[in-house]
Amino acid sequence: MNKTKLLPLAAAALAIPGIGLRALHLLNGFDVDSGLPTAGSPWVWVCAVFFVLCAVLYGVLAARRKACRLKSCSARITRCSA
């Protein structure tokens, strides 16, 4: 698979469960009458942990891509200057 398509595919794959978790959080994490967040709702933590894990995964994928791009760029510069 082409590595340039990895980041958009990861974003799309992580968006689907993220939307579902956010919907569950909005449905179950708030009091119906007052609209205030429910104290001790587990959906707040589930969503927060999922979003942090997604951000870390996406950051790692982006950093690896940038490192590969910089490595190939520096190899081209040394080849061209020699």
C-alpha positions in Angstrom: 0.0 0.0 0.0 1.2 3.5 -0.8 2.3 5.2 2.5 0.8 8.5 1.4 -2.7 7.0 1.8 -2.1 5.7 5.3 -2.9 8.9 7.2 -6.2 9.6 5.5 -7.3 6.0 5.8 -6.4 6.0 9.5 -8.3 9.2 10.0 -11.4 7.8 8.3 -11.1 4.5 10.1 -10.9 6.2 13.5 -13.6 8.7 12.7 -16.3 6.0 12.6 -16.0 4.7 16.1 -15.3 8.2 17.3 -18.6 9.4 16.0 -20.4 6.5 17.7 -18.7 7.1 21.0 -19.4 10.8 20.9 -23.1 10.0 20.1 -23.3 7.6 23.1 -21.7 10.3 25.3 -24.2 12.9 24.2 -27.1 10.4 24.7 -26.0 9.0 28.1 -23.7 11.5 29.6 -26.2 14.4 30.2 -29.2 14.8 32.5 -32.4 14.9 30.4 -34.2 17.5 32.4 -31.4 20.0 33.1 -29.0 19.3 30.2 -26.1 19.3 32.6 -23.4 16.6 32.5 -24.0 13.6 34.7 -21.4 13.3 37.5 -19.3 10.2 37.2 -20.5 9.3 33.7 -18.2 6.7 32.2 -18.8 8.0 28.7 -16.7 11.1 29.4 -13.7 8.9 30.2 -14.3 6.5 27.4 -14.5 9.3 24.9 -11.5 11.1 26.3 -9.3 8.0 26.3 -10.3 7.1 22.8 -9.6 10.6 21.5 -6.2 10.7 23.2 -5.3 7.3 21.8 -6.4 8.4 18.3 -4.3 11.6 18.6 -1.2 9.6 19.7 -1.6 7.0 16.9 -2.1 9.7 14.3 0.9 11.6 15.7 3.1 8.5 15.5 2.1 7.8 11.9 2.7 11.4 10.9 6.1 11.5 12.6 7.2 8.3 10.9 6.1 9.8 7.5 7.9 13.0 8.2 11.1 11.1 9.2 11.0 9.1 6.0 10.4 12.2 3.9 13.3 14.0 5.6 15.6 11.0 5.2 14.9 10.7 1.5 15.2 14.4 1.0 18.7 14.5 2.6 19.7 11.5 0.5 18.7 13.5 -2.6 20.6 16.6 -1.5 23.9 14.6 -0.9 23.5 12.9 -4.3 22.9 16.1 -6.2 25.7 18.0 -4.5 28.3 15.3 -5.1 
